[in-house]
């Protein structure tokens, strides 16, 4: 019996949706369906009732679920115990992170740690802050990198500040706002142009709304759930947007956008970036080591 198929069966009974679980696992719905079918074929029973529109587990599936939880617990305990007798302890660390922590801050730490610990594999999932925290709560990730706690209770997590970020208004290099070569503008000038920003659940959007109440005056016309797509939209139109300075600098160096200075607002938004984990979770030695490694790096920084 494939132990991962059994894990996903347990998760499926919690999600009650093939599509939602497949999305969170970053696999296709057909792959998940195949895994459940293989369990049914091996056990010669039906686990999920497929003749109804609503998700329904069969009686046999309910019985398997009771034993499946025990099997998984025993398996994980056994692997942990056996790892003590290996020359090297192998582990996989899953991190769900928003764009700035996941693409611009954590990669160098991950590379450094793995060079010293080649027996550790990493899987990094790029999501917005809300999805990353949800993945942590659903045990689909070990750690998360976020730009905002949003509506989640900060006290439910251990957290490390791994950086600090500022936001900048951006426009195309050929935009009317910078046609004279001057990047300093009045806030009222920004109101003349359409504005594109991130989707709900984005840490960037949440922090922007909290710290910059004048956002309500902007001519908001689009929301896009990807920073690269926002940069592309801005670089080829008269749209303006707000962007992390870390990412905006790279886009400006590539000739895609221009960062703007606003007369009335020397600092638009300033926010900390966090690396977090769920409290009261039992960690493997390697996951503890990685957490402590991030603590050391953040102190030096």
Secondary structure, 3 states (H helix, E strand, C coil): CCHHHHHHHHHHHHHCCHHHHHHHHCCCHHHHHHHHHHHHHHHCCCCEECCCCCCEECHHHHHHHHHHHHHHHHHHHHHHHHHHHCCCCCEEEEEEECHHHHHHHHHHHHHHHHHHCCCEEEEEEECCHHHHHHHHHCCCCCEEEECCCCCCCHHHEEEEEEEEEEEEEEECCCCHHHCCCCCEECHHHHCCCEEEECCCCCHHHHHHHHHCHHHHHCEEEEECCCHHHHHHHHHCCCCEEEEEHHHHHHHHHCCCCEEEEECCECCCCEEEEEEEEECCCCCCHHHHHHHHHHHHHHHHC
